[in-house]
């Protein structure tokens, strides 16, 4: 029954894989391991209780459909924590010894450099960040598990990457005070390494980082020099081999990361790669309300609604608008109302100069290739339509900072990986096809002309 159960569970995974986005499947189903199957009871191991609750709460229909198809309607699913499942198995002698570092009690204390204000409690959840936040919670409960190690978090500036990465570190320190947690920006890391080379102490630099239990690197895209990458490579390998948690933030996905060695990019993809998208209208309202309450302020509902509808770029800009409104209210000695808000928002984000939109780009690309908008959003694979679609997605992402997932929804409900593939195809062609590059540059020239006209109107 054990072998048969394992085969049936493998079949279930294949069914579920077809029903969910690849990233979601890898995050929440690949970590689940077969333990046993007997008397219509299937037991699977999971990293922690939170993991099991999340799967039951979000993927019950897909799970039930697959289990019923393979095991029958009487099947009952049980979960066992990985630690319990491993203890039930006979011990396995490791083929080689892992590299040992000094015990924590022999090491001097380390300042984690964490910001106590950036916690899970102050990180407002929405559709655009739910997956990343839940992965972060899972890591905080059980850091160092291979499933989410490294955790590579990417997205445009101001969407909360630093906040979420910091929140993971804060929660780990709360749950595991003895762990050595360090939050460091890539810029600081690079400066520290340069100083160690100048003072002829690069080995001391690397040895220090190899004693860290949870390493959080912010804005990894700033590590571009080959020698600094080599130092980080050795640190990364050591931490990974010794089950230490690595968390990385970046402004782009690994596949678009230029100026870094391929072996480093490969390692970034070993664990979990997740995107933080720009907040939608509902999340922007929730963030505003959360900040206003936290700061003990009072803003009328119509003011909150206006800000959420007109300040779309980032969480950081939302918070800046709140601070600006408070300042103008004090300086001008006036109430916080819609009229004041309109003036402050207009000054801050230049509403009078409307920026290039997705619709502008889609219309321009469609007109150039004589393709209708509905064809761009369709499932058609005709060569000229597919090219126009990929180029439109590429230019939308370049000029509007819209996420790949949001573009997928815009272009006919496609998934994140399809959009990413299309953008990569355009980027590769631009690098080798001179005529195509000139054609795209002509289109971009039209965009710049459009922006100037909008600004002067």
ZAVOKE-218241 format. One line per 8 residues: number of its first residue (from 0); their letters; for each residue y, x, z of C-alpha. Coordinates in nm, 4 decimals. Example, Ala and Ser with C-alpha at 12.3 -4.5 7.8 and 13.67 -1.06 7.14 Angstrom:
ZAVOKE-218241
0) AS) -0.4500 1.2300 0.7800  -0.1060 1.3670 0.7140
//
This chain:
ZAVOKE-218241
0) XXXXXXXX) 0.0000 0.0000 0.0000  0.2329 0.2920 0.0688  0.2191 0.4241 -0.2885  0.2388 0.0745 -0.4374  0.5397 -0.0097 -0.2189  0.7207 0.3070 -0.3230  0.6669 0.2228 -0.6897  0.7888 -0.1345 -0.6433
8) XXXXXXXX) 1.1008 -0.0133 -0.4588  1.1693 0.2302 -0.7444  1.1510 -0.0666 -0.9832  1.3964 -0.2566 -0.7617  1.6426 0.0304 -0.7868  1.6224 0.0206 -1.1657  1.7048 -0.3518 -1.1634  1.9959 -0.3078 -0.9221
16) XXXXXXXX) 2.1256 -0.0121 -1.1236  2.1708 -0.2380 -1.4248  2.3687 -0.4920 -1.2218  2.6224 -0.2615 -1.0543  2.8743 0.0039 -1.1632  2.7228 0.3526 -1.1576  2.9556 0.4774 -0.8839  2.8732 0.1827 -0.6569
24) XXXXXXXX) 2.4992 0.2251 -0.7126  2.5127 0.5967 -0.6336  2.7164 0.5365 -0.3176  2.5148 0.2526 -0.1644  2.1618 0.2494 -0.3104  2.0619 0.6056 -0.3916  2.0871 0.7019 -0.0206  1.8354 0.4290 0.0756
32) XXXXXXXX) 1.4859 0.5817 0.0969  1.1462 0.4119 0.1008  0.9680 0.4369 0.4387  0.6806 0.1872 0.4349  0.5485 -0.1404 0.2951  0.2907 -0.3528 0.4751  0.2296 -0.7227 0.5417  0.5272 -0.8316 0.3241
40) XXXXXXXX) 0.7627 -0.6047 0.5196  0.9569 -0.3364 0.3302  1.1186 -0.0686 0.5471  1.3964 0.1516 0.4082  1.5872 0.4330 0.5764  1.9692 0.4292 0.5804  2.2235 0.6852 0.7122  2.3645 0.4577 0.9841
48) XXXXXXXX) 2.4070 0.0969 1.0990  2.7418 0.0613 0.9231  2.5727 0.1502 0.5942  2.3106 -0.1251 0.6369  2.5710 -0.3853 0.7352  2.7846 -0.2999 0.4319  2.4911 -0.3321 0.1887  2.3877 -0.6673 0.3376
56) XXXXXXXX) 2.7435 -0.7952 0.3327  2.8368 -0.6896 -0.0221  2.5198 -0.6649 -0.2324  2.2882 -0.9307 -0.0910  2.2501 -1.1271 -0.4220  2.1584 -0.8162 -0.6252  1.9223 -0.6913 -0.3545  1.7494 -1.0265 -0.3077
64) XXXXXXXX) 1.7018 -1.0761 -0.6827  1.5401 -0.7335 -0.7276  1.3172 -0.7616 -0.4169  1.1950 -1.1083 -0.5135  1.1178 -0.9944 -0.8682  0.9078 -0.7001 -0.7508  0.7666 -0.7954 -0.4092  0.7708 -1.1752 -0.4271
72) XXXXXXXX) 0.9695 -1.4427 -0.2386  0.8004 -1.3708 0.0975  0.9306 -1.0149 0.1219  1.1205 -0.9184 0.4382  1.3555 -0.6185 0.4386  1.3890 -0.3929 0.7440  1.6178 -0.0942 0.7965  1.5505 0.2227 0.9922
80) XXXXXXXX) 1.8068 0.4946 1.0626  1.7355 0.8232 0.8858  1.6944 1.0081 1.2147  1.4274 0.7595 1.3268  1.2532 0.7675 0.9890  1.2421 1.1475 0.9911  1.1033 1.1621 1.3470  0.8183 0.9318 1.2439
88) XXXXXXXX) 0.7086 1.1805 0.9745  0.5038 1.4974 1.0475  0.7241 1.8059 1.0867  0.7823 2.0128 0.7748  0.8155 2.3887 0.8016  1.1275 2.5031 0.6180  1.0527 2.7568 0.3417  1.3519 2.9690 0.4394
96) XXXXXXXX) 1.5932 3.0047 0.7280  1.9452 2.8745 0.6861  2.2351 3.1083 0.7456  2.3321 3.0917 1.1117  2.6825 3.1081 1.2460  2.7848 3.1736 1.6061  2.7474 2.8839 1.8475  3.0593 2.6718 1.8998
104) XXXXXXXX) 3.0935 2.7766 2.2629  3.1397 3.1371 2.1475  3.4182 3.0456 1.9055  3.7868 3.0168 1.9940  3.9321 2.6636 1.9660  4.0866 2.5587 1.6357  4.3926 2.3426 1.5840  4.2712 2.0626 1.3557
112) XXXXXXXX) 4.6202 2.0107 1.2037  4.5475 1.6366 1.1909  4.8287 1.3806 1.1977  4.7503 1.1340 1.4816  4.9454 0.8569 1.3019  4.7140 0.8597 0.9983  4.4149 0.6641 1.1267  4.1792 0.3949 0.9997
120) XXXXXXXX) 4.3720 0.1448 1.2115  4.6932 0.2144 1.0183  4.5199 0.2369 0.6777  4.5468 -0.1128 0.5273  4.2375 -0.2185 0.3298  4.2500 -0.3873 -0.0108  4.0455 -0.4193 -0.3297  4.1816 -0.0908 -0.4680
128) XXXXXXXX) 4.0718 0.1206 -0.1697  3.7831 -0.0715 -0.0089  3.5004 0.1455 -0.1435  3.6753 0.4715 -0.0516  3.7664 0.3464 0.2956  3.4098 0.2336 0.3690  3.2670 0.5627 0.2481  3.5164 0.7366 0.4769
136) XXXXXXXX) 3.4006 0.5275 0.7743  3.0384 0.6128 0.6958  3.1202 0.9845 0.6838  3.3096 0.9668 1.0136  3.0082 0.8101 1.1855  2.7668 1.0740 1.0592  2.9470 1.3761 0.9075  2.7520 1.6322 0.7058
144) XXXXXXXX) 2.4984 1.4001 0.5458  2.4146 1.5068 0.1908  2.4836 1.1589 0.0511  2.8625 1.1835 0.0728  2.9037 1.5594 0.0877  3.1390 1.6645 -0.0556  3.3591 1.3556 -0.0591  3.5981 1.3996 -0.3548
152) XXXXXXXX) 3.8852 1.1516 -0.3341  4.1303 1.1273 -0.6238  4.4231 0.9139 -0.7394  4.7943 0.9324 -0.8244  5.0537 1.0477 -0.5753  5.1395 0.8155 -0.2873  4.8320 0.5864 -0.2853  4.6971 0.7036 0.0525
160) XXXXXXXX) 4.4587 0.9935 -0.0217  4.6051 1.2158 0.2498  4.6114 0.9243 0.4961  4.2440 0.8368 0.4382  4.1229 1.1981 0.4493  4.3187 1.2503 0.7723  4.1799 0.9266 0.9188  3.8243 1.0527 0.8644
168) XXXXXXXX) 3.9093 1.3695 1.0549  4.0726 1.1791 1.3417  3.7714 0.9469 1.3791  3.5262 1.2409 1.3731  3.7217 1.4123 1.6526  3.7069 1.0890 1.8531  3.3294 1.0526 1.8066  3.2396 1.4235 1.8126
176) XXXXXXXX) 3.5028 1.6140 2.0172  3.2979 1.9329 2.0004  3.3170 1.9559 1.6193  3.5568 2.2013 1.4617  3.7671 1.9891 1.2236  4.0380 2.1408 1.0062  4.2857 1.9668 0.7750  4.4612 2.2082 0.5393
184) XXXXXXXX) 4.6628 2.1663 0.2218  4.5531 2.3669 -0.0810  4.8962 2.5303 -0.0818  4.8492 2.6574 0.2745  4.4924 2.7663 0.1959  4.6203 2.9650 -0.1029  4.8980 3.1253 0.1029  4.6567 3.2194 0.3817
192) XXXXXXXX) 4.4203 3.3818 0.1368  4.7022 3.5779 -0.0310  4.8146 3.7042 0.3111  4.4585 3.8100 0.3959  4.4393 4.0140 0.0731  4.7743 4.1800 0.1469  4.6547 4.2753 0.4970  4.3069 4.3694 0.3708
200) XXXXXXXX) 4.1326 4.0976 0.5797  3.9798 3.8584 0.3206  3.6403 3.8723 0.4941  3.7983 3.7549 0.8210  3.9637 3.4698 0.6286  3.6324 3.3568 0.4751  3.4400 3.4021 0.8036  3.6893 3.1797 0.9873
208) XXXXXXXX) 3.6540 2.8954 0.7366  3.2756 2.9265 0.7492  3.2851 2.8318 1.1193  3.4436 2.4919 1.0436  3.2277 2.1790 1.0823  3.4529 1.9409 0.8857  3.6843 2.0940 0.6265  3.9490 1.8689 0.4677
216) XXXXXXXX) 4.1314 2.0225 0.1698  4.4345 1.8260 0.0481  4.5594 1.8509 -0.3153  4.2824 2.0807 -0.4371  4.4442 2.0894 -0.7845  4.6821 2.3552 -0.6506  4.4001 2.6106 -0.6156  4.4073 2.7545 -0.9680
224) XXXXXXXX) 4.3936 3.1348 -0.9378  4.0483 3.2855 -0.9946  4.0411 3.4949 -0.6748  4.1387 3.2025 -0.4514  3.8775 2.9873 -0.6253  3.6165 3.2558 -0.5600  3.7012 3.2579 -0.1888  3.6811 2.8792 -0.1742
232) XXXXXXXX) 3.3530 2.8917 -0.3682  3.1907 3.1105 -0.0996  3.3257 2.8901 0.1794  3.2126 2.5730 0.0037  2.8594 2.7044 -0.0534  2.8183 2.8140 0.3056  2.9406 2.4834 0.4504  2.7298 2.2809 0.2060
240) XXXXXXXX) 2.4108 2.4771 0.2835  2.4640 2.4316 0.6564  2.5305 2.0555 0.6398  2.9008 2.0848 0.7235  3.1218 1.8053 0.5884  3.3676 1.8792 0.3072  3.6423 1.6323 0.2108  3.8645 1.7018 -0.0907
248) XXXXXXXX) 4.1661 1.5153 -0.2279  4.3017 1.5587 -0.5786  4.5437 1.3902 -0.8178  4.2793 1.3640 -1.0934  3.9005 1.3246 -1.1294  3.6867 1.6420 -1.1587  3.6271 1.5855 -1.5300  4.0023 1.6225 -1.5998
256) XXXXXXXX) 4.0475 1.9198 -1.3686  4.1710 2.2091 -1.5822  4.2043 2.5717 -1.4740  3.9001 2.5776 -1.2453  3.5557 2.7250 -1.2970  3.2787 2.4953 -1.4220  3.0444 2.5868 -1.1351  3.3105 2.4684 -0.8903
264) XXXXXXXX) 3.3559 2.1394 -1.0779  2.9797 2.0881 -1.0712  2.9779 2.1226 -0.6941  3.2598 1.8722 -0.6581  3.0297 1.6154 -0.8215  2.7345 1.6808 -0.5891  2.8366 1.4224 -0.3335  3.0621 1.1208 -0.3749
272) XXXXXXXX) 3.3556 1.0972 -0.6180  3.5824 0.8000 -0.5441  3.9145 0.6792 -0.6814  4.2094 0.5411 -0.4882  4.4013 0.3111 -0.7206  4.7607 0.1984 -0.6987  4.7836 -0.1048 -0.4655  4.7879 -0.4538 -0.6167
280) XXXXXXXX) 5.0414 -0.7200 -0.5165  4.8384 -0.8531 -0.2231  4.7720 -0.5084 -0.0801  5.1409 -0.4170 -0.1141  5.2342 -0.7256 0.0890  4.9726 -0.6429 0.3539  5.0996 -0.2835 0.3771  5.4582 -0.4030 0.4177
288) XXXXXXXX) 5.3649 -0.6518 0.6887  5.1577 -0.3880 0.8710  5.4417 -0.1333 0.8717  5.7044 -0.3901 0.9735  5.4935 -0.5069 1.2682  5.4033 -0.1517 1.3676  5.7699 -0.0515 1.3776  5.8714 -0.3661 1.5656
296) XXXXXXXX) 6.0937 -0.4928 1.2817  6.1622 -0.8384 1.1407  6.1862 -0.9013 0.7661  6.2118 -1.2526 0.6141  5.9076 -1.3596 0.4066  6.1106 -1.3799 0.0823  6.2231 -1.0178 0.1320  5.8634 -0.9000 0.1786
304) XXXXXXXX) 5.7552 -1.0944 -0.1294  6.0367 -0.9489 -0.3416  5.9579 -0.5905 -0.2412  5.5847 -0.6365 -0.3095  5.6520 -0.7802 -0.6544  5.9021 -0.5148 -0.7632  5.7937 -0.1889 -0.5981  5.4627 -0.1130 -0.7649
312) XXXXXXXX) 5.4180 0.2627 -0.7862  5.2890 0.3766 -0.4455  5.2455 0.3139 -0.0737  5.4898 0.5959 -0.0027  5.7618 0.4211 -0.2049  5.7003 0.0930 -0.0203  5.7576 0.2639 0.3130  6.0676 0.4372 0.1759
320) XXXXXXXX) 6.2140 0.1035 0.0689  6.1669 -0.0381 0.4189  6.3467 0.2613 0.5698  6.6296 0.2345 0.3147  6.6823 -0.1355 0.3837  6.7017 -0.0666 0.7570  6.9556 0.2117 0.6989  7.1795 -0.0004 0.4727
328) XXXXXXXX) 7.1580 -0.2885 0.7205  7.2849 -0.0651 1.0013  7.5511 0.1135 0.7957  7.6892 -0.2084 0.6412  7.6390 -0.4050 0.9654  7.4685 -0.6913 0.7792  7.1522 -0.8978 0.8047  6.8359 -0.8093 0.6171
336) XXXXXXXX) 6.8262 -1.0710 0.3414  6.7291 -1.1049 -0.0245  7.0694 -1.0012 -0.1550  7.0632 -0.6714 0.0379  6.7034 -0.6121 -0.0629  6.7788 -0.6593 -0.4336  7.0582 -0.4028 -0.4163  6.8498 -0.1469 -0.2272
344) XXXXXXXX) 6.5459 -0.1869 -0.4511  6.7595 -0.1613 -0.7651  6.9135 0.1646 -0.6416  6.5785 0.3071 -0.5378  6.3615 0.2354 -0.8413  6.6184 0.1616 -1.1152  6.5091 -0.1878 -1.2022  6.7821 -0.2054 -1.4661
352) XXXXXXXX) 6.6043 0.0668 -1.6645  6.2685 -0.0897 -1.7304  5.9999 0.1710 -1.7914  5.7405 0.1793 -2.0647  5.4651 -0.0753 -1.9974  5.1015 -0.1097 -2.0969  5.1997 -0.3948 -2.3284  5.4514 -0.1706 -2.5080
360) XXXXXXXX) 5.1853 0.0947 -2.5665  4.9152 -0.1511 -2.6737  5.1527 -0.3174 -2.9186  5.2604 0.0186 -3.0683  4.9041 0.1491 -3.1085  4.7809 -0.1814 -3.2523  5.0655 -0.1889 -3.5026  5.0032 0.1715 -3.6100
368) XXXXXXXX) 4.6309 0.1133 -3.6717  4.6707 -0.2472 -3.7949  4.4496 -0.3723 -3.5116  4.5175 -0.6975 -3.3277  4.5442 -0.6984 -2.9490  4.2406 -0.9242 -2.9120  4.0385 -0.6701 -3.1134  4.1425 -0.3923 -2.8756
376) XXXXXXXX) 4.0128 -0.5998 -2.5856  3.6951 -0.7048 -2.7698  3.3443 -0.5513 -2.7688  3.3776 -0.4431 -3.1332  3.2497 -0.0931 -3.2081  3.4027 -0.0613 -3.5538  3.5278 0.2936 -3.5899  3.8985 0.2213 -3.6441
384) XXXXXXXX) 3.9055 -0.0373 -3.3622  3.7194 0.1910 -3.1200  3.9593 0.4782 -3.1979  4.2660 0.2583 -3.1485  4.1206 0.1252 -2.8217  4.0471 0.4725 -2.6834  4.3908 0.5999 -2.7826  4.5624 0.2983 -2.6240
392) XXXXXXXX) 4.3710 0.3572 -2.2979  4.4548 0.7288 -2.3085  4.8275 0.6673 -2.3619  4.8416 0.3879 -2.1014  4.6937 0.6212 -1.8420  4.9293 0.9026 -1.9424  5.2535 0.7026 -1.9438  5.2016 0.4366 -1.6767
400) XXXXXXXX) 4.9791 0.6156 -1.4185  4.7511 0.3102 -1.4157  4.4010 0.3903 -1.2851  4.0880 0.4030 -1.4985  3.9430 0.1030 -1.3170  4.2575 -0.1030 -1.3763  4.2552 -0.0042 -1.7440  3.8924 -0.1142 -1.7674
408) XXXXXXXX) 3.9833 -0.4583 -1.6398  4.2784 -0.4741 -1.8816  4.0695 -0.3749 -2.1848  3.8137 -0.6536 -2.1724  3.6435 -0.5904 -1.8392  3.5103 -0.2421 -1.9115  3.3949 -0.0205 -1.6277  3.5586 0.2962 -1.4977
416) XXXXXXXX) 3.3149 0.5351 -1.6717  3.3698 0.3756 -2.0152  3.7472 0.4194 -1.9909  3.7093 0.7753 -1.8632  3.4758 0.8590 -2.1524  3.7217 0.7145 -2.4046  4.0146 0.9121 -2.2616  3.8092 1.2306 -2.2654
424) XXXXXXXX) 3.7153 1.1742 -2.6304  4.0842 1.1474 -2.7227  4.1727 1.4567 -2.5168  3.9006 1.6610 -2.6897  4.0071 1.5477 -3.0359  4.3703 1.6295 -2.9610  4.2653 1.9852 -2.8732  4.0877 2.0489 -3.2074
432) XXXXXXXX) 4.2342 1.8080 -3.4669  4.5859 1.9140 -3.5687  4.6519 1.6119 -3.7921  4.5439 1.3691 -3.5221  4.7627 1.5506 -3.2692  5.0668 1.5118 -3.4981  4.9851 1.1445 -3.5441  4.9766 1.0881 -3.1684
440) XXXXXXXX) 5.2949 1.2905 -3.1197  5.4706 1.0612 -3.3693  5.3591 0.7598 -3.1635  5.4837 0.9253 -2.8446  5.8161 0.9849 -3.0175  5.8437 0.6101 -3.0673  5.7785 0.5631 -2.6933  6.0613 0.7972 -2.5988
448) XXXXXXXX) 6.2949 0.6147 -2.8348  6.1883 0.2853 -2.6735  6.2622 0.4182 -2.3222  6.6092 0.5355 -2.4224  6.6876 0.2000 -2.5789  6.5724 0.0215 -2.2635  6.7838 0.2506 -2.0453  7.0968 0.1929 -2.2538
456) X) 7.0523 -0.1845 -2.2881
//
